[in-house]
C-alpha cells in the first residue's frame, strides 16, 4: 500500500509539473491569469493531500493505530483545498454554508484533539 501511494504521489507531481508547464508555454507565453493559477494551486494541493494520506497509511501499517489527529488534519486540508480552488460563478449560497460548516467542524475537532493531547 505504501509503495502504491508513492507511485500515486509521483504521478501527481508529474501531472502538476506538466500542467504548469503547458499553461506557462501556452499563448500568451509566461503569463498566467487567475483561473490558471487556481488550477496550478489545485494540482499542488492535491500532491500535498496525497502526501498526508501516505503518512496516514504508513503510520497505520507501522503502528496499527489510526492517528485521529492526523486524519482530521488531512480532512481539514482537503476541505481547505476545495474552498481555495472553488469556482464560485455557478454555486448557490447553500454550498458556501456547507463548506463553511465542514471547515468549522473539522477545525473545532482538530482544536479539541490538540487541546486534549
N, CA, C and O atoms as a DFTB+ gen file, in Angstrom:
468 C
 N C O
     1  1       0.816      -1.182       0.000
     2  2       0.000       0.000       0.000
     3  2       0.871       1.260       0.000
     4  3       0.575       2.228      -0.701
     5  1       1.935       1.237       0.787
     6  2       2.833       2.395       0.822
     7  2       3.488       2.615      -0.538
     8  3       3.613       3.750      -0.998
     9  1       3.902       1.536      -1.173
    10  2       4.517       1.645      -2.495
    11  2       3.517       2.216      -3.508
    12  3       3.876       3.044      -4.346
    13  1       2.283       1.774      -3.424
    14  2       1.240       2.294      -4.305
    15  2       1.059       3.798      -4.095
    16  3       0.917       4.549      -5.060
    17  1       1.063       4.234      -2.841
    18  2       0.904       5.662      -2.545
    19  2       2.090       6.472      -3.070
    20  3       1.913       7.599      -3.534
    21  1       3.290       5.908      -3.001
    22  2       4.471       6.598      -3.533
    23  2       4.322       6.769      -5.048
    24  3       4.652       7.824      -5.590
    25  1       3.833       5.744      -5.720
    26  2       3.621       5.825      -7.172
    27  2       2.559       6.886      -7.489
    28  3       2.730       7.684      -8.411
    29  1       1.475       6.892      -6.730
    30  2       0.414       7.884      -6.946
    31  2       0.951       9.294      -6.734
    32  3       0.657      10.194      -7.520
    33  1       1.739       9.493      -5.674
    34  2       2.319      10.809      -5.408
    35  2       3.258      11.205      -6.543
    36  3       3.265      12.360      -6.968
    37  1       4.046      10.258      -7.031
    38  2       4.944      10.541      -8.147
    39  2       4.188      10.987      -9.383
    40  3       4.575      11.958     -10.033
    41  1       3.107      10.282      -9.715
    42  2       2.297      10.673     -10.873
    43  2       1.608      12.018     -10.646
    44  3       1.460      12.804     -11.582
    45  1       1.192      12.283      -9.422
    46  2       0.558      13.571      -9.125
    47  2       1.548      14.719      -9.294
    48  3       1.188      15.780      -9.803
    49  1       2.782      14.512      -8.872
    50  2       3.815      15.538      -9.045
    51  2       4.099      15.753     -10.529
    52  3       4.200      16.891     -10.987
    53  1       4.226      14.663     -11.276
    54  2       4.467      14.780     -12.720
    55  2       3.309      15.504     -13.395
    56  3       3.531      16.361     -14.250
    57  1       2.072      15.170     -13.021
    58  2       0.900      15.822     -13.603
    59  2       0.873      17.312     -13.264
    60  3       0.584      18.138     -14.130
    61  1       1.170      17.657     -12.023
    62  2       1.180      19.070     -11.622
    63  2       2.253      19.839     -12.393
    64  3       2.011      20.944     -12.880
    65  1       3.438      19.241     -12.494
    66  2       4.520      19.893     -13.244
    67  2       4.162      20.046     -14.718
    68  3       4.384      21.104     -15.307
    69  1       3.616      19.007     -15.304
    70  2       3.271      19.034     -16.722
    71  2       2.194      20.080     -16.999
    72  3       2.314      20.864     -17.941
    73  1       1.126      20.091     -16.164
    74  2       0.074      21.071     -16.424
    75  2       0.572      22.494     -16.230
    76  3       0.162      23.401     -16.954
    77  1       1.456      22.697     -15.253
    78  2       2.022      24.033     -15.066
    79  2       2.865      24.433     -16.274
    80  3       2.792      25.571     -16.736
    81  1       3.661      23.501     -16.782
    82  2       4.497      23.784     -17.952
    83  2       3.641      24.119     -19.171
    84  3       3.928      25.076     -19.890
    85  1       2.591      23.329     -19.403
    86  2       1.705      23.565     -20.553
    87  2       1.040      24.934     -20.441
    88  3       0.953      25.665     -21.428
    89  1       0.570      25.284     -19.241
    90  2      -0.069      26.588     -19.054
    91  2       0.935      27.725     -19.243
    92  3       0.582      28.801     -19.725
    93  1       2.184      27.476     -18.860
    94  2       3.206      28.511     -18.941
    95  2       3.636      28.797     -20.376
    96  3       3.923      29.944     -20.717
    97  1       3.683      27.769     -21.218
    98  2       4.153      27.962     -22.594
    99  2       3.018      28.213     -23.590
   100  3       3.266      28.474     -24.767
   101  1       1.766      28.131     -23.112
   102  2       0.632      28.441     -23.996
   103  2       0.536      29.951     -24.169
   104  3       0.867      30.709     -23.258
   105  1       0.078      30.387     -25.350
   106  2      -0.056      31.825     -25.565
   107  2      -1.106      32.413     -24.619
   108  3      -2.159      31.801     -24.435
   109  1      -0.867      33.531     -24.038
   110  2       0.342      34.349     -24.004
   111  2       1.399      33.697     -23.116
   112  3       1.129      33.321     -21.976
   113  1       2.592      33.574     -23.657
   114  2       3.682      32.860     -23.001
   115  2       4.106      33.584     -21.726
   116  3       4.202      34.810     -21.688
   117  1       4.357      32.795     -20.686
   118  2       4.831      33.262     -19.379
   119  2       3.850      34.183     -18.651
   120  3       4.239      34.882     -17.715
   121  1       2.601      34.190     -19.064
   122  2       1.584      34.992     -18.380
   123  2       0.473      34.048     -17.924
   124  3      -0.109      33.317     -18.726
   125  1       0.197      34.080     -16.638
   126  2      -0.830      33.218     -16.059
   127  2      -1.946      34.085     -15.489
   128  3      -1.690      35.018     -14.728
   129  1      -3.184      33.772     -15.862
   130  2      -4.293      34.510     -15.267
   131  2      -4.769      33.791     -14.012
   132  3      -4.230      32.746     -13.649
   133  1      -5.758      34.337     -13.362
   134  2      -6.204      33.817     -12.076
   135  2      -6.736      32.385     -12.192
   136  3      -6.452      31.554     -11.329
   137  1      -7.492      32.091     -13.229
   138  2      -8.054      30.746     -13.370
   139  2      -6.949      29.703     -13.558
   140  3      -7.051      28.591     -13.041
   141  1      -5.913      30.056     -14.284
   142  2      -4.789      29.134     -14.478
   143  2      -4.037      28.936     -13.165
   144  3      -3.642      27.819     -12.832
   145  1      -3.844      30.014     -12.429
   146  2      -3.180      29.891     -11.131
   147  2      -3.971      29.005     -10.178
   148  3      -3.387      28.227      -9.425
   149  1      -5.296      29.119     -10.206
   150  2      -6.120      28.257      -9.361
   151  2      -5.973      26.792      -9.755
   152  3      -5.957      25.919      -8.887
   153  1      -5.867      26.513     -11.047
   154  2      -5.642      25.129     -11.493
   155  2      -4.292      24.606     -11.011
   156  3      -4.184      23.457     -10.581
   157  1      -3.273      25.443     -11.084
   158  2      -1.931      25.040     -10.632
   159  2      -1.935      24.820      -9.125
   160  3      -1.377      23.838      -8.636
   161  1      -2.562      25.734      -8.390
   162  2      -2.646      25.567      -6.940
   163  2      -3.411      24.303      -6.574
   164  3      -3.035      23.593      -5.642
   165  1      -4.485      24.022      -7.308
   166  2      -5.274      22.812      -7.040
   167  2      -4.412      21.564      -7.229
   168  3      -4.474      20.638      -6.420
   169  1      -3.618      21.537      -8.285
   170  2      -2.748      20.381      -8.520
   171  2      -1.693      20.249      -7.421
   172  3      -1.392      19.141      -6.976
   173  1      -1.136      21.371      -6.988
   174  2      -0.134      21.329      -5.914
   175  2      -0.762      20.875      -4.600
   176  3      -0.153      20.111      -3.851
   177  1      -1.964      21.337      -4.321
   178  2      -2.629      20.926      -3.084
   179  2      -3.022      19.459      -3.112
   180  3      -3.025      18.800      -2.072
   181  1      -3.352      18.939      -4.283
   182  2      -3.639      17.506      -4.399
   183  2      -2.402      16.685      -4.027
   184  3      -2.509      15.650      -3.369
   185  1      -1.232      17.155      -4.454
   186  2       0.014      16.468      -4.100
   187  2       0.208      16.486      -2.586
   188  3       0.576      15.473      -1.991
   189  1      -0.039      17.634      -1.969
   190  2       0.116      17.718      -0.514
   191  2      -0.857      16.802       0.227
   192  3      -0.489      16.177       1.222
   193  1      -2.084      16.722      -0.252
   194  2      -3.071      15.836       0.375
   195  2      -2.659      14.378       0.181
   196  3      -2.815      13.565       1.092
   197  1      -2.139      14.046      -0.988
   198  2      -1.672      12.673      -1.227
   199  2      -0.522      12.323      -0.282
   200  3      -0.441      11.192       0.198
   201  1       0.356      13.272      -0.015
   202  2       1.452      13.027       0.935
   203  2       0.896      12.816       2.338
   204  3       1.388      11.959       3.071
   205  1      -0.109      13.576       2.717
   206  2      -0.743      13.386       4.031
   207  2      -1.393      12.008       4.121
   208  3      -1.285      11.344       5.151
   209  1      -2.058      11.575       3.066
   210  2      -2.678      10.249       3.076
   211  2      -1.607       9.169       3.148
   212  3      -1.791       8.160       3.827
   213  1      -0.486       9.372       2.452
   214  2       0.631       8.438       2.543
   215  2       1.132       8.337       3.987
   216  3       1.428       7.245       4.474
   217  1       1.222       9.475       4.659
   218  2       1.641       9.471       6.058
   219  2       0.646       8.697       6.913
   220  3       1.046       7.926       7.785
   221  1      -0.652       8.898       6.669
   222  2      -1.677       8.150       7.406
   223  2      -1.530       6.645       7.201
   224  3      -1.570       5.871       8.157
   225  1      -1.360       6.242       5.942
   226  2      -1.231       4.810       5.635
   227  2       0.024       4.235       6.269
   228  3      -0.014       3.150       6.851
   229  1       1.140       4.957       6.161
   230  2       2.396       4.475       6.733
   231  2       2.297       4.327       8.242
   232  3       2.748       3.326       8.800
   233  1       1.710       5.317       8.906
   234  2       1.561       5.216      10.361
   235  2       0.649       4.062      10.745
   236  3       0.904       3.361      11.725
   237  1      -0.408       3.865       9.979
   238  2      -1.317       2.764      10.288
   239  2      -0.631       1.416      10.091
   240  3      -0.815       0.506      10.900
   241  1       0.154       1.278       9.031
   242  2       0.817      -0.003       8.769
   243  2       1.933      -0.295       9.770
   244  3       2.193      -1.455      10.088
   245  1       2.592       0.752      10.268
   246  2       3.696       0.513      11.207
   247  2       3.230       0.424      12.651
   248  3       3.777      -0.364      13.423
   249  1       2.231       1.215      13.037
   250  2       1.823       1.249      14.440
   251  2       0.497       0.546      14.683
   252  3       0.118       0.338      15.836
   253  1      -0.214       0.176      13.629
   254  2      -1.508      -0.485      13.731
   255  2      -2.495       0.330      14.568
   256  3      -3.357      -0.224      15.250
   257  1      -2.353       1.645      14.503
   258  2      -3.223       2.571      15.217
   259  2      -3.623       3.678      14.246
   260  3      -2.798       4.161      13.470
   261  1      -4.866       4.068      14.293
   262  2      -5.311       5.186      13.473
   263  2      -5.088       6.460      14.286
   264  3      -5.670       6.629      15.357
   265  1      -4.256       7.342      13.777
   266  2      -3.973       8.602      14.439
   267  2      -5.061       9.598      14.040
   268  3      -5.013      10.203      12.969
   269  1      -6.034       9.751      14.924
   270  2      -7.217      10.544      14.617
   271  2      -6.849      11.997      14.308
   272  3      -7.430      12.610      13.413
   273  1      -5.895      12.537      15.040
   274  2      -5.499      13.926      14.818
   275  2      -4.971      14.129      13.397
   276  3      -5.289      15.127      12.749
   277  1      -4.173      13.192      12.923
   278  2      -3.623      13.293      11.576
   279  2      -4.713      13.117      10.523
   280  3      -4.694      13.795       9.495
   281  1      -5.650      12.225      10.765
   282  2      -6.757      12.020       9.826
   283  2      -7.633      13.273       9.749
   284  3      -8.049      13.680       8.664
   285  1      -7.910      13.877      10.902
   286  2      -8.713      15.102      10.919
   287  2      -7.958      16.238      10.223
   288  3      -8.557      17.027       9.493
   289  1      -6.642      16.319      10.448
   290  2      -5.837      17.352       9.782
   291  2      -5.866      17.156       8.267
   292  3      -5.937      18.132       7.521
   293  1      -5.813      15.918       7.810
   294  2      -5.885      15.634       6.377
   295  2      -7.246      16.036       5.815
   296  3      -7.326      16.620       4.735
   297  1      -8.310      15.725       6.543
   298  2      -9.655      16.106       6.094
   299  2      -9.806      17.628       6.063
   300  3     -10.415      18.175       5.143
   301  1      -9.255      18.304       7.062
   302  2      -9.314      19.765       7.093
   303  2      -8.553      20.355       5.912
   304  3      -8.985      21.341       5.314
   305  1      -7.429      19.751       5.585
   306  2      -6.644      20.218       4.438
   307  2      -7.403      19.990       3.126
   308  3      -7.351      20.829       2.227
   309  1      -8.098      18.873       3.016
   310  2      -8.870      18.589       1.803
   311  2     -10.027      19.584       1.649
   312  3     -10.302      20.046       0.542
   313  1     -10.695      19.909       2.742
   314  2     -11.781      20.888       2.681
   315  2     -11.217      22.263       2.327
   316  3     -11.808      22.994       1.531
   317  1     -10.075      22.615       2.918
   318  2      -9.448      23.904       2.610
   319  2      -9.056      23.966       1.139
   320  3      -9.226      25.003       0.499
   321  1      -8.538      22.875       0.598
   322  2      -8.176      22.828      -0.824
   323  2      -9.400      23.088      -1.694
   324  3      -9.333      23.833      -2.671
   325  1     -10.508      22.470      -1.331
   326  2     -11.728      22.646      -2.107
   327  2     -12.210      24.090      -2.042
   328  3     -12.645      24.647      -3.050
   329  1     -12.136      24.694      -0.866
   330  2     -12.580      26.076      -0.712
   331  2     -11.658      27.022      -1.473
   332  3     -12.128      27.965      -2.112
   333  1     -10.358      26.780      -1.411
   334  2      -9.393      27.648      -2.089
   335  2      -9.599      27.621      -3.597
   336  3      -9.500      28.656      -4.256
   337  1      -9.880      26.460      -4.142
   338  2      -9.989      26.317      -5.595
   339  2     -11.437      26.320      -6.079
   340  3     -11.703      25.945      -7.221
   341  1     -12.362      26.730      -5.243
   342  2     -13.783      26.701      -5.570
   343  2     -14.115      27.727      -6.648
   344  3     -13.736      28.894      -6.551
   345  1     -14.825      27.277      -7.669
   346  2     -15.311      28.179      -8.714
   347  2     -16.674      28.691      -8.275
   348  3     -17.654      27.947      -8.286
   349  1     -16.737      29.945      -7.893
   350  2     -17.946      30.496      -7.278
   351  2     -18.966      31.028      -8.271
   352  3     -19.994      31.565      -7.857
   353  1     -18.719      30.897      -9.548
   354  2     -19.614      31.512     -10.533
   355  2     -20.982      30.845     -10.604
   356  3     -21.985      31.529     -10.807
   357  1     -21.047      29.545     -10.442
   358  2     -22.322      28.841     -10.626
   359  2     -22.847      28.188      -9.349
   360  3     -23.672      27.277      -9.421
   361  1     -22.388      28.633      -8.196
   362  2     -22.800      27.988      -6.948
   363  2     -23.902      28.771      -6.242
   364  3     -23.955      30.000      -6.286
   365  1     -24.769      28.019      -5.596
   366  2     -25.815      28.631      -4.777
   367  2     -25.246      28.915      -3.388
   368  3     -24.259      28.298      -2.989
   369  1     -25.852      29.832      -2.656
   370  2     -25.336      30.188      -1.329
   371  2     -25.274      29.014      -0.348
   372  3     -24.456      29.019       0.572
   373  1     -26.127      28.016      -0.538
   374  2     -26.133      26.883       0.381
   375  2     -24.825      26.091       0.327
   376  3     -24.430      25.486       1.323
   377  1     -24.152      26.088      -0.824
   378  2     -22.857      25.430      -0.923
   379  2     -21.842      26.085       0.009
   380  3     -21.050      25.398       0.653
   381  1     -21.868      27.403       0.077
   382  2     -20.943      28.127       0.947
   383  2     -21.220      27.808       2.412
   384  3     -20.295      27.680       3.215
   385  1     -22.481      27.685       2.746
   386  2     -22.855      27.319       4.115
   387  2     -22.335      25.915       4.428
   388  3     -21.816      25.669       5.516
   389  1     -22.474      25.011       3.485
   390  2     -21.990      23.640       3.691
   391  2     -20.488      23.567       3.862
   392  3     -19.994      22.915       4.782
   393  1     -19.757      24.235       2.979
   394  2     -18.294      24.219       3.079
   395  2     -17.808      24.904       4.353
   396  3     -16.849      24.452       4.979
   397  1     -18.470      25.991       4.735
   398  2     -18.057      26.654       5.975
   399  2     -18.377      25.778       7.177
   400  3     -17.616      25.757       8.144
   401  1     -19.492      25.053       7.132
   402  2     -19.820      24.121       8.215
   403  2     -18.806      22.994       8.319
   404  3     -18.394      22.619       9.416
   405  1     -18.402      22.453       7.164
   406  2     -17.373      21.408       7.171
   407  2     -16.046      21.925       7.728
   408  3     -15.420      21.276       8.566
   409  1     -15.628      23.089       7.259
   410  2     -14.380      23.669       7.742
   411  2     -14.430      23.937       9.233
   412  3     -13.474      23.649       9.953
   413  1     -15.547      24.489       9.699
   414  2     -15.695      24.768      11.126
   415  2     -15.699      23.483      11.946
   416  3     -15.063      23.414      12.998
   417  1     -16.410      22.469      11.471
   418  2     -16.480      21.199      12.204
   419  2     -15.100      20.537      12.309
   420  3     -14.702      20.101      13.389
   421  1     -14.376      20.464      11.194
   422  2     -13.041      19.863      11.233
   423  2     -12.068      20.723      12.034
   424  3     -11.206      20.193      12.735
   425  1     -12.199      22.043      11.936
   426  2     -11.328      22.936      12.698
   427  2     -11.546      22.797      14.192
   428  3     -10.583      22.712      14.954
   429  1     -12.794      22.772      14.618
   430  2     -13.096      22.599      16.047
   431  2     -12.648      21.225      16.523
   432  3     -12.103      21.095      17.620
   433  1     -12.870      20.207      15.714
   434  2     -12.433      18.854      16.085
   435  2     -10.923      18.799      16.250
   436  3     -10.423      18.229      17.219
   437  1     -10.199      19.387      15.311
   438  2      -8.737      19.400      15.407
   439  2      -8.289      20.169      16.640
   440  3      -7.366      19.740      17.333
   441  1      -8.934      21.308      16.928
   442  2      -8.582      22.106      18.088
   443  2      -8.822      21.316      19.380
   444  3      -8.000      21.342      20.297
   445  1      -9.961      20.612      19.438
   446  2     -10.251      19.802      20.626
   447  2      -9.237      18.671      20.805
   448  3      -8.812      18.378      21.923
   449  1      -8.858      18.042      19.696
   450  2      -7.848      16.983      19.777
   451  2      -6.497      17.556      20.187
   452  3      -5.773      16.930      20.961
   453  1      -6.149      18.721      19.687
   454  2      -4.877      19.354      20.023
   455  2      -4.854      19.743      21.493
   456  3      -3.833      19.588      22.163
   457  1      -5.990      20.252      22.004
   458  2      -6.074      20.637      23.413
   459  2      -5.986      19.434      24.327
   460  3      -5.406      19.517      25.409
   461  1      -6.554      18.321      23.906
   462  2      -6.559      17.120      24.734
   463  2      -5.220      16.402      24.744
   464  3      -4.906      15.688      25.696
   465  1      -4.437      16.582      23.706
   466  2      -3.138      15.918      23.517
   467  2      -3.236      14.512      23.986
   468  3      -2.257      13.769      23.918
